[in-house]
Structures are given as C-alpha cells and as structure tokens.
Amino acid sequence: MRTPGMRRKTKVIDTLLDRIQSVHTPGQRSDCPRDLADDLFSLDRSDPEFLPESNLGLAVSSPLIARVYLGDALGFAIYARVAP
C-alpha cells in the first residue's frame, strides 16, 4: 500500500471522488434522475456512522472497477460462444 504505484492510484481515486462530489450537489441534480453516487452521498449525510466519509472512495470506485471485470468476462463469454 505504500509503494509509489499504489500512492498514485490512491490519488486518482481521491481526484475521482472530488470530481463526483463537485457535480452531485442537490442543486445541480434537481432535474436529473438519481444514480448510485446520489444514493451513496445521501446515505453518508443521513447516517455517517454506517457509511463514513473515509469509505466513500471505495464505495464510489468499486462499481467502476467491477464494470471492467464484468465487461472482460462478457467479452470472453461471447467470444467463446461465437468462435469455432
């Protein structure tokens, strides 16, 4: 966790969280449908003991990471099914 590569990745996740938080204020999202980030931020505001602010980075970035692996798995499954 203390290697230069992990520190860079942590900084990227922190930057991502800051960007998401800056565009997910209630005023900016008034006419938009709710998404996962809105639900996570409202959960943090309503019950900070259940989802502390220190865990928001993991909670927000986990679906992004899972999306990559799910896409790879689906691509492999389609390729395996179509390939002769």
Secondary structure, 3 states (H helix, E strand, C coil): CCCHHHHHHHHHHHHHHHHHHHHCCCCCCCCCCCCHHHHHHHHHHHCCCCCCHHHHHHHHHHHHHHHHHHHHHHHHHHHHHHCC
